[in-house]
């Protein structure tokens, strides 16, 4: 491809609202152009990258037994109403009406549509298992679209759905998809980790997320470096301390703590550590029942874990706290109270600790369970996020934490959708059974941004060769002034293309600095500079520089194609 026949639109600066590196670089490199909030046009360079990701995904899905189809992006409300998700999915769903006033949505996902296909088409166990997939545009009306295509409202997704006659069959395909996803991200040259995860709004039983590791990731991951354990922080189990609670050593004292409401300020005021302060969090469940959640002061509440115990809940208002505890937020505690209390394992192991006194401006010191606070062991749970250094749930080491960008998610849906949509089949005995289902998603467009978060430097994008828009860039110096440069460049362009390597010829007759800056910004792995100085040597030479190389090197013109072939395979 010649730049004169292509379209490249680079910028020196990115808009100020571009927060992430990937967002800034995708705009500067001309990969994408913003149309509206959360809506982006994929420009020619960016589209080449996107299509390469799609190609790898498609090839591996086909190898994994997937069968490609394409479902409508616009879905009738009736299907979502059948499953009860029309209201549950919330304001993320873009709802629209046609000219006949019929309700539709722009599909955020396709469980309902694919299950409708299954209930119409699958009648017998002989048709199972089957795994359908599509690569298609989705729309979710994000409250705050940000980070470019990382969290856009419109995005490209690969979603697959498998159907089975038994759970064991589902488990087999689930493992096949797990392995398929691992091959996809490996082929794309990404540093990633698969982690056990919560099923969230999609539902079902087993679930794994695939994360590209990056400091900018929104998700916290916990993993054990000495074992295979890995999980999203939301799901990672915080093991109960294997220690006996110490006995009370001093008398309970009520001390004045004027204006000290946070754990940190109370700890500093009383000259103790946050680990010695008991954190009390007031919540209201769906029935508006007041509950106090107790955690160690240095630990954070895991809302997903709490939801699994309490059901849907919200944090209590100041008025509700005052009504139930008789004081303001910041001074509540479990001493001398009759409200419902749920205690985290680590908090239950505390002794001689500080806690709120249920009196504005006061805390207790040397508080203890048993003597001062009744502890119901049946209401002791895992309520917190894990922290670095916690024992690994598999008992094979300790946990470390990192950040990740979710780019894939697989679920064992079981019969969640087949039951609500009455998708069944006849088994070997002619008996009707609900179909077991699996669901497997990859954020195709998000992968591009996630890959850039891992692959960039001060000059621009450094994508792996499998994703780069072109493999090789030719940068001729003075192509319109030197016949020798023009002829050598044209021959090299032909030879590299004939070798099956994607090559971009910068024939704009720009200054070398402009060419080099653009080619480095857009992320082409290999650059060859052709100039009179090199060609005039006894053995004609060209200058080669890998995108990640510190220094350029001289390569004989006659050897450069073979050199590129060997280098591009490494």
C-alpha positions, 0 to 999 in steps of 0.5 A, a space after each residue: 500500500 502506498 501512502 499516496 493511495 491510502 489515508 493517514 491522518 496523524 496529530 501531534 496532540 490528542 484532545 484533553 479529554 483523552 485520559 488513557 494512553 490508548 485513547 490518546 494514541 489511537 486519536 493521534 495515530 488516526 486509528 479512530 475519530 470521535 463522532 459523539 460521546 462513546 461513538 467512534 469511526 474506525 479509520 482505515 489504519 485502525 480498521 486494519 488492526 481491528 480486522 486482524 484481531 477479528 481474523 485471529 478470533 474467527 480462525 481460533 473459534 472455527 478451530 474450536 468447533 464454533 459455527 459462525 452466524 449473524 443475528 440482528 442487532 435490533 431485537 424485539 422487546 418481547 424476547 427480553 420481556 420473556 426472560 424478565 431482563 427488559 427492566 432488569 438490564 436497566 438504562 444501559 439498554 437503548 430502547 427504540 420504537 418502530 413506526 408501528 409503535 412496537 418496542 425494540 432494543 439495540 442489542 447489548 447482548 444476544 442470549 435471548 435471540 440465540 435461545 429463541 433460535 435454539 427453541 425453534 430449531 433444536 428438537 432432539 439430543 442428536 442435534 447437540 452439542 452445537 456452538 454458534 458464534 458471531 462477530 457483531 456490533 453491540 450497543 450499551 448506553 454507558 452512563 459515562 462513556 470514557 477511555 475511547 473504545 475501551 468503554 464506548 457505547 458502540 463496540 464490536 464483540 464476538 459472542 458465542 453460545 453453546 447448547 448441550 444435552 448434559 452439564 458434562 457436555 457443557 463443561 467439555 465445551 467450556 474447557 475448549 473455549 477456555 483453551 481457545 481464548 488462551 490461544 487467541 490472546 497468546 497469538 495476539 501477543 498479549 500478556 493476559 491472565 484468566 481469572 475466576 469471576 462473578 457471573 454478574 447480570 448474565 447469570 449462570 454458574 461457572 465463570 472466567 474472565 480474561 484480562 490483559 494485564 495493565 496498570 490502567 486496568 479498571 479491574 483488580 486481580 488476585 493471583 498466587 505466583 506459586 500456583 495456578 490460582 487467579 480470581 477477580 478481586 470481587 470473587 477471590 476468597 479471603 480465608 478466615 484467619 487461623 488464629 485464636 482471638 486474644 483475650 481482653 487485656 484492659 477495661 472497655 473505655 469510652 474516649 472523646 474523639 471530637 471530629 474524628 470520623 474516618 478510620 485513618 483519623 481515628 487511628 491517628 488521634 488514638 495512636 493506633 493502626 487502622 488494623 486495630 480499629 473496627 469498621 462499621 458499615 450501615 446498610 439497608 436490604 431490599 426490605 428496608 431492614 437495617 444491618 451493620 457490617 463489621 470489618 477490620 479498619 484496613 479492609 474494604 467491603 466487597 459489595 458482591 460478596 455482601 450481596 450474595 448474603 444480604 441480597 440487593 442492598 444499599 448504604 443507609 442514609 444519615 437519617 436511617 443511621 441516626 434513627 437506628 443507632 442514635 448518632 451520626 455516621 463515623 461514630 457507629 459501632 456494635 457495643 450495646 446495640 440490638 440491630 442485626 450484625 454481620 461480621 467479616 472473618 478477619 474482624 471476628 478475630 480482632 481483640 482489644 480494638 477501637 470502635 464507634 461508641 454510638 455517641 457523637 464525638 466518642 469511640 470505645 477503646 479496648 473493645 472485645 467480642 464476647 465481653 462487650 459485643 455478642 458475636 453470633 458465629 453463624 453471622 460471620 462471613 467473608 465480606 472483604 476484598 483480599 489484599 496482597 499477602 493474604 493466604 491463597 485460597 488453594 493454600 499453595 502460597 500468598 496472594 499478589 494483586 495486579 490490574 487488568 483490562 477485561 477483554 473476554 468472559 466465559 459463562 456456564 449459563 446452565 438452564 437460566 435462559 432455556 427455562 425462561 424461554 422454554 427451549 427444550 429437546 427430547 432425550 434418548 428416552 423421548 423425554 423433554 429436557 431443558 437445554 444446557 447453555 454456555 456463553 462466551 464473549 470477547 471484546 474485539 474492539 476493546 482488545 485493540 485499546 488494551 493491546 496499546 496499553 501494553 505496547 507503547 513508548 514515548 514515540 507512539 504505538 508498538 503493537 505486536 506484529 500480529 496486530 500492527 496495521 502493516 508489517 513493514 514501512 519503506 521510508 525513501 529519502 528524496 524519492 522524487 529527486 533521486 532516480 536510484 532511490 526511486 528504482 530501489 524503493 519500487 523494486 523493494 516494494 514489489 519484492 516485499 509484497 511478493 514475499 507475502 509481507 504487508 508493506 506501506 510505502 511512504 511516497 509523500 516526499 516528506 522530510 525524514 523526520 516527519 516520515 519517521 515520526 508518523 511511522 513510529 506513531 502508527 506502530 509499524 514493526 519494521 522500518 527500512 530507509 532507502 537513501 542515496 548514501 546507502 545505495 552509493 556504497 560498494 555493496 548497496 545498503 539500506 537502513 533497518 530499524 525495528 520499532 522497539 530497537 534503540 539503534 538502526 543497522 545497515 543491511 545489504 539491499 540484496 539481503 533485506 527481504 530475507 532479513 525481514 522474512 526471518 525477523 518478522 517470524 521471531 
